[in-house]
């Protein structure tokens, strides 16, 4: 009699030296099966685990959800649980206190048509939090722009109001900021940390000449030296924070970025609060798209992994891939019921890219703090009805992406896109298990 079957959300990969890698997207779990147990586990994946199977290695595999009881409706139970978690996991407000920017990056997609958030909208945000925070149960603010520190007074004012409201209601509060780093002086950084902004995404596009060519000031001046100075100053603080240093690359800057680690390694690599994340520059809808030289899809992924490994060799903590593998880990914020973008004029969006797409303009924050939401538009972003059939329904990775890797593409094509390609998934599994690739990449086995 077979008592346990391989979880629908488990997948086996061939590892190194005869090992197996076993991943489960619902549990967000990854384990290395030693070569001595590989044959037994591979057989169990095909045939199940009988009642009289020995405890090892099967006890751990059952306890951690890689195998599940043969008689349960696992997919039905997981689908219900994930839907409930999507609906009750707290509220994220992506707030744009200023939609203009002091930079004019060559690949930027924003039109800077709207400026600083006016006092009535600031007040409406405070009222919104007061009205809804107990129902939300948790509040996370992501400051975005434009450049949010062009409106730092509004950021400080709103942060203090949100913290007070959450404290009064006994609700957990957290905050993050995407900033170009130009105005992140020691004084401003200290004030933000006091406001519990403890995660920063800041972009440096490689060495000074490469960065300044792509991320120059609005009037054409350089920005690299000041941004780097502010980041280095952050490392002198004892506060608890994380800086995700985003490095955008293209075919013309790739070699320069690889050499750049020798320059910034002595400045930043020893600080574990700084992690690097690499992204290929894309044509994201900006006016300068026709002039951009971008990587092909294959070259983009290969270059990203090369930069990842080179940075680790120089002592940097690279942004982990493990979060990608976890339940909800590959869903876009725009597909979550508990996430919305609030523009400087009070408009409500779901996505921070397609601001001018009418489908993305889903409502308005009213002066009294209430929300006027176009439910038909909203539901197109958050609903997965009908999308979990076909390729998604049979995919082991569905618990991580839930057909919402990019709701905008899903609306455009009526087919939910996969968050990554099969080859990239193998690389991610291998990097997560071993920390780097080898000449023999992990191969999918089930």
N, C-alpha and C positions, 0 to 999 in steps of 0.2 A: 504494500500500500504506500502511495506517495502522500506524505503529509505536508510538504512544503514545496513551493514552486518559485522559480526566479521571479522577482518583482517585475512588473511591467515597466518600471522606471529604472531598472538596472541594465547595465551594458558591460560586457567584458572586452578588454583590450589586451593584446599581447604586449608584455613589458620586456624588460631587459633580463638577460641571463636566465631565461625560462620562466620568469615570473608572469603572473597575470595581474592586470589592473582591473579592479571592479569598482564601478562608479554608479551612484544612485542619485538621480536628479531631484527626487522628492525629499530625501533626507539630506541632500547636499553632502554626501559622503563619498569618500574615495579611499580605497585600501589596496595595499600591495599583497598579493597572494604569493607566498614563497614557492619556488620551483618544486619543492617536495610535495606540496599540496595542490599544485596547478591541475594535474590530470583529474583528481577527484572533484575539484570545484567545476571544472569545465564539463565533466560528465553530469554533475548535479544541475548545471544550468540547462542542459538539454532534457534530462530525465526527471529532475526533481530530487528532493531529499526524502528518503523513506523514514518511517518511524524508528527503525532500528539502527539508523546511522550513528556513528560515533560522535561524541561531542566536538572534537577538533577535526577540521577547522570550522565545522558547521554551526556550532553554538554562537560564535561571534557573528556569523553571517545572518543568522536568524534574528539575533538581538538588535542588530543595526539596520534591519529592514532591507537587506539585499535579497533575502528570500522571505516570502510571506505565506501564511496558511493557504492551503490549496482551495479551501471552500469559501473564501471571502470575495466579495465584489470590490477588489482593490481600486479599480479605476473609478467606480462610482463614489466610493468613500473619499478618495483623494480629490476628485473634482469638486465635491461638495465642500470639503475643508478648505481648499485653495480659494474657492469663490467666497467663502465666509471671511478668510483672512484678507482678501483683496478689499472687502467692504468694511472691515472693522480694524484696520491696522493703524489708525490715527490719521492725522491730516498733515500734508505737506503743502505749504504755500510758497510758491516760487515768486518772489516779490521783486518788481523792477522799479526801484525808486528813481532811477534816471535812465531814459532810453537813448540819450546821446552818449558819446564817448570821446575821450581825449586822444584816442588812437584812431588810425585809419588803416587797419590791417588789410593786406591785399586780397585776402580770401574771405573777408567778412561778408555776411549775407544780410545784415540789418540795414535799414534805410535811415535811421536816426530821425524819423519824422516827428516823434514825440519827445518832449524834453523831461524836465524834472516833475516829480509827483507833487501835485498841489495840496495845500492843507486840507481841503475837504475830503480828498481821497485818503490821506494819512489818517484823518479822524474816522473815516468809514472803516478802515482796516482795524483800528482799535475796537470799534463797536462790533465788528464781525467776530473778533476773538472773544469778546465778552459774551456775545450771544451764543456762540457755538462750542466753546472750548470744553465744557463738561461733556457734551455729546461726543466730541472728537476723542477725548481720552488721552491724547498725546498730540503735541504740536511741534512740527519741525519747520523752520523758516530757511529757505535757500535764497540768499540775496544774489540777484542777477541783473543784467543790463542789456545794452549799453554798459556803462561803467558805474556800478552802484556807489562808489566812493566819491563821485561827483555830487552826490546827495547824502553825504555822511551824516549831516544833522538829522535828516529824516530816518536814517538807519539807526542812529543812537536813540532817537525819540521813540520809534516803534519798538525797538528791542527792549527798552526799559518797560514800555507798556505791556508788551507780550509777557515778559518775565513776571511782572506783577500780577497780571491776570491769571497766568498758569499757577503761580504760587498760591494765590487765593483759592483757586479751584482744586488744588492738589494734583495738578496735571503736569506730566514731565515735559520739559521744554529743551529743545536743542536747535542749533543754528549752524549754517555753513555759508560760504561766500565764494562766488566766482568773480575774480578781479584781475585786472591786468597788472596789478602790483605797483603801479607808478606812485599812487598816493598812500601806499601802505607803510608810512613812516613809523618809527618806533612809537611815537605818541599815539597815532591812530591805531596801530596794532594793539597797544595796551588797552585802549578804550574798547576795541572790539572784543578782545579776550574777556574783559570785564562784563561785556554783554553776552557772554557765552557763545560767541562765534569762535569755534575751535577747529573748524575745517576750512581750509582755503585751497581753491584751485587757482594756480597762477601759471601763466604760459611764458616759457623761454624757448624760442625756436632755434636753439643751437648757439654757436659763438656769435660774438658781437656783430660781425658784418652780415651774417645770415639772418640773425634776428632783426636787425635794424632795417634790412631790405624788405622784410615781410610785415613787421610790426612797428611802424614809425608813428610819430605823433601826428595829430590832425594837420598841423602846419608843416609837416615834413621832417621834423627833427628826430634825433635818435632817442631810443627809450631803454636800451639794454642796460647801460651802466647803473641807472637809478633803480631799475627793477631788481637787478642782482644785489645791489647794495642793501635794499630793503629786505630781501630774503636772507642775506647773510646776517643782518641785524636781528632777524627773528631767531636765528640759531643761538644767539647770545642770551635768550630768555630761558627761564626755568619752567615756563608754563607748559601745560599739557595741551598740545595741539597737533594737527597734521597738516602738512602742505603737500598737496599733490601737484608736482611740477609737471605740467603738460608740455610735451615737446612735439610740435607739429613738424612734419618733414615732407619733402618732395624729392624728386630725383636729383635736383641740383644742390640740395643741402645735405643729403645723406652722408657723404664722406666727411664733410666738415663737422657734422654732429658727432660722428664716431671719434674724431680727433679731439673734440671739445671736452670729452670726459677727463682728459689729462689736466685741463685747465680748472674745471669746477670740482673735480673730485676732492682735492685738498681743502676746498672751501665748504663743501656740503655733505660729502659722502658719509662722514662719521656720525651725522645726526639722524637717528632712526625715525625722527618725526617727519623727515622729508622722503617722499617716495616719487619715483618717476613713472610717467605714463606716456606712451608714444602713439601718435595718431597720424596717419597719412593725410595731407592736405587734400581736400576734395572740392568739387564744384558744387557749392552748397546753396546756390541761388543768388549770389551777389552779382553786381554789375560788372565786376572784373573777371567773371568766370571764363570768358573766351580767351583770356590772356594767361591763364594759369597752366603751368606744366605739372601734371599730376601723375602719380604712379599708376601702372596697370594694377588690376586686382591682385594678381599673383605676386607681383613685385612689392606691393604694399604690405602684404602679410609677411613675406620673407624678410623684408627690411625691418619691419616692426620687431620680429623675433630676434634679428641680428642686433638691433639696438638694445633690446631687453637684456640679452646675454652679455653684451659688451659693458653695459652699465653695471651689471652685477659683478663682473670681473673687476670693475673699478671701485667696488665697495658700496655701491648704492643699494638701497632697498627699493626694488621695483614693485609697482602696483601688482598685487597678486591676481592670478587668474582664478583662484578658488571661489571667489564670490560669484563668478560667472556660472559655476556649476550648481549653485544652491537653488533650492525652491524659491521662486520669484527672482532669482539672480539675473535672469536674462530678459525680464520684462521691462519695457520702456515705462518710465514714469507717466507718460501721457496716456497709457492704457489703464492706469490705476484709478479706482473710484476716489481714493483719498488724496488726489494730487490735482492742483490747479495752478495756473500762472496768472498773476494779477499785474497788468500793465500800469504804467505811471498815470494813465487817465482813468483807471478803474475797469478797463475792459478785461474780460476773463477769457483765457485761452487754455488749451490743453498741452500744446507743444511749443517749445522755445525756438523752433526753427521756422515754421511756416506761418509767421505772423499775419501775412497778407492773404492767406488762404481763407475764404469765407467759412469753410468747414471748421476752421480752428478758432473762430471767433464765437465762443459758445455762450457768452453771457456778459453781465455787467454787475459790478459792485455798486449798490445803491448808497446814497448818502447816510441812510440810517443803519448801515451795516448789513442789510439783507442782500441776498443774492438773487438776481433774475437770470435763470438758466434756461437756455433752449434745450430741453430734454432730448429732443430728437437728435440734435447735433451731438450732445454729450454722450448719448448712448452709443453712437457710432464709434466713439473712441474707446469706451470701456467694456462694451458687450463682446463676449466671445461666442454668442449663439451661432451655431452653424460652422464656426471656424475650427472646432476641435474634431471635425470629421476628417476623412481622407488621410493625408500624410501626417497631420498633427495627431490624430487619434491613435495611430499605430506607432508613434515615435516615443522612444524611451526618454527623450529629453523634454517632453511636454510639460512636466511639472516645473521646470526652470523657466521656460519661455511662455507657456500658456497661450500660444498663438498671438502674443502681444509684443514680439520683439520690435516691431515698428508698426503701430496702428495706421500711420499715414500711408505707408506702402500697401498695407492690407486693404485700405479703402480705395486706393488707386487701381489695384489689380484684382481685387476680390480673392486674393490668395495670400495668406499670411506668410511673410518671408521667414526663412530660417535665420536664427541669430548668427550662425556661422556655417562655413562649409565643412564637409566631412574631413578633409585634410587638416583644416585649422582645428577642428575638434580633437583630432589625434594629437596635434602639437600641444594643445591646452592641457589635455589629460597627462601627457608626458611631463610637461613643465611643472604641473601641479604635484606630480608624484616624485619627480627626481630633481627638480630645480633647474633643469636645462635639457636641451635636446641631445641626442646622440646620433651617430650615423645610421642607426636602425630605429626608425620612428615606431611608436606604438601603433599597432594595427587593430582595427575593430574586428571582433570575433563574433559578436551577436548584437 
